[in-house]
């Protein structure tokens, strides 16, 4: 079985667990939650988390609650980003965005519900036997990534910028917070659950940092009409297509170098990084 097949098996496991978490009866609220999470997305962040945890020796069952939590958080961020008060996007993953399908107020509450459910899922996850500190470390890692020093601050920066106001430095900082923080935390969380040694965790954090930036560069290159964020801050608009591709290639190389430097022999993590070279949304 090659890396692609193993990743597909992980994806199926994540989808099955998300289905279970979002069963919730027939309420309209849970219909909105399922609409936002299921039936779309490639589960990039959960795959990072599981691949990293398994690379350091964890079993998949111990990783699944955290993998589902980061996907719920990612879905929350998309629901809120699409709102008219944010990026004002009417389409998400080829179908009407959550606020177009359910209304703006219900979509806001659905996003809130997904975020709360993510942390409930982490709270209910079993403690790693003999190592309760690992769960605490994962909780801190993900909380920081989501909050005022991560995704929230990144979105705050985004809606506060005007087109043409920022250059490469601001672009990189914004991406590291709004997009990259949860990607980096997903990779680190898998290592923390598995009890990776400090040098391994440091290598995974370097990998996650590079992959987070590469992810956004790939998305910007995939957009046929750039400047889709609230501020219009976009890699192609800033650097041109060749410049954005060159930066993407550099980030992927840095990610692979981080794995090599940390002695992390994971075909799945290498595949997830290298696959970002293709221009298509993840």
N, C-alpha and C positions, 0 to 999 in steps of 0.2 A: 504493500500500500504506500503510495507516494504522499508527499506533503499536502497536495491539493485534496486528495481523498480523505486524509485525516482531518483536515480543516472542515471538510463538508460534514464529517461525522460529528465534530464539535458543534457545528451550526445546527444540525438537527437536534442535538441534545439541548442546546440553548432554547431553540424554538419550542420544544416540547415542554420545558420548564416554564417558559413565559406563558404558554397556553394555560398551564396549571395555575400560575399566579394570578392570571387575569380572568379566570373563569367567572367568579363573582356573581353568579346568578344573571337575571335578565334585566338589571337596572340600566337606565339610559346612561348613567355615569360610567359603568363598566363597558358599555358599548363604545363610548368615546375613548376610553383607555385602550381597548382592543384595537379600535380603528387607528389610533396613533402609533401602536407598537407592532401589531401583527400584519402579516401580508406584505412586507416590504422591508428593505434594508438588508445589508450583507453581514451585519453583526460584527463589524470590524473590531470594536472595542472588546466585546466578550472573547473573540478569537485571540486577541492579544493576551488577555488575562489568562485564559486557559493554556495557551501555548507556553507562556512564560512559567506558569505554575508547574506544568508537566515537565518542562525542561529542567526544573530544579527538584523533581521527584515527587510532586504532590499527585494524589489521585484526583480524578475529575470530579467525583461527587463532592469533595471538599471545596472545589473551585466554583461550581455551578451557581450557588447563591450570589456570590460576588459578581460573577459574569453577568447574571441577569440584572443585578442592581445597576451596573454601569450602563446597560442598555436602556433600562427604565429612565435613568438620569439623562442619557443622550436624547431619548424620545421627549422627555419633558422640555429640554432645551429647544428642540425643533418646534414643538407646539407653541412655545412662547415666542421664539424668533419669528414665526410666521404671522403673528398678530399684527393688526393694522398699526398699533402703536410702536411696533419694532420694525421688522423688515417688510411687512405688508405683502406677504407672498400668498397667492391664492391656490397654488398647486404644490404638492409635496409627494414625491415618489410616484408621479404620474396620476395622481387622483387629487380631488379637492383637499386643501389643507384642513386641519381640524376645525378651525373657526368658520370656514366656509360650509362645512358639513353639519356643524352642531350649533353655531353661533359663537360670538366673541366671548361672552361671559362663561358659557359652559366650557369652551376651550381653555380659558384661563384656569378654571377649576380642575379640568382634566390634567393640565400640566402640573398644577399643585399636587394633585393626587398621585401622579407618577413619581414625583420627587419624594413624597412621603412614603410611598410604597417601597421605593428603592431602599430607604434607610430602615424601614421595617424588615425588609428582606435580609439586610445585613444583620440587624439585631437578632433575628431568628436563626441565623446560620449557626451550626454547631461550633463550639470552640475547638480549635485544633488540639487533639489529645495531648495534655501535658504542656501546652504552649498557649495559654490564654492571651498572652501579650501580643501574639500575632494578629488576632482579630482586632485588638485595639489599634495596632499600627495601621491596619488596612482602613479602619474607620477614619483615622486622622488623615491618611493619604487622600482618600476620596473626598472627605469634607473640605479640605483645603482646595482641592481641584475644582469643586463645584462653587465655592463661595466667593467671598469678597476679595480674595487674592488670586482667583482663577477665573472661571467662566463668567461669573456675575460682573467682575471688574472688566473683563474683555468686552462684554456686551455694552457695558456703560461707556467704555472708550469708543466703541463702534458708533453708537447712536449720537455721541457728542462730537464726532468729527464731521467736517464738511469736505466735499470732494476737492481734491487738490491740496488739502491742508497738510498732508503727512507724506513722509518718504519711507525709505526702507527700514529705518530703525523703529518707527512707530508701527509699521506693518508687521515686523517680526515680533515685537512685544505684544501686539494685539492678538496675533495668531497663537502665540505661546499660551495666552490666557484663555481666549474664547474657544479655540479649537484644540490646541495642543495639551492643555492642562489635563483634560479627562483622558486623552490618549496616553499621555505619560503615566498618569495615575493607574490606568488599567494595566499597563505592563508592570508597573511597580507592585501593584496589589497581588498579582499572581506570584511574584517572587516572595512577597512578604508572607502570604499564606503558606508557601512551601518552606519557609525558613531559610531563604538563600543567604549565603555568607555576605559580609559587607562589600567585598570586592565584586561579587556577582550582582548585588543590588545596584551598586554604582554603575556597572556596565549596562544594566537594564534601563536605568534612568537616562543614561546617555542615548541609548537606542530609542527610548520613548520620546525624548526631546526631538531627535532628528526625524523620526517617523511622523510626529505631530505636525511639524512644519511641512514635510513632504506631502502629507495628506491634503493640506489646504492648497498648496501649489498645484497638486493634481486636480483638485476640484475647480480651481480658477481656470486652469487650462482646458478643462472639460466644458466649461460654460460657453455656449455660443454667443451669448450677450453678457459680457462681464459687467462689473460694477453692480452686482446684485445685492450687496449689503447695504445697510442703512446709510453708511458714509460713502459708499462707492469705492472703498479701499479694496483694490484687487491687484493680484500679482501681474496679470497681463497688462493692465493699464499702467502699472508702475514700471515694469521691467521689459515689456514687450514679450512676445511668445518665446523667442530664443532665450532671452534672459531668464524667464520663468522656468523654462525647461532645464537650463544649465543649473539653476539653483535646486530644482527638484533632483537632478542627477547627483549633485553634491550631497544633498541630505540623505539620499538612499545609500550612497557610498559611506557616509559617516555612520549610518545605522549598522551596516554590515561590519564596518571596522570596530564598532563598539562590541558586537557579539564576538568577533574574533579576538579582540583584546581581553575580553572577559572569559574566554574559553567556553562559550556557551554554544554547544553543538545542537542547534534546533533548526531543522529544515523548515519547520512551520514559520518561525519568526523570520527567517531569511525570505521565505516565499512572500509573506505579508509585506515586507519592505520592498522587495524587488517588483512586486505586482503594481506598486504605486507608479512605476514608470509609464504604464499604459495610461492614455488619456481617456478616462471614463470615471464617472462618479462611483464612490464606494458607499 
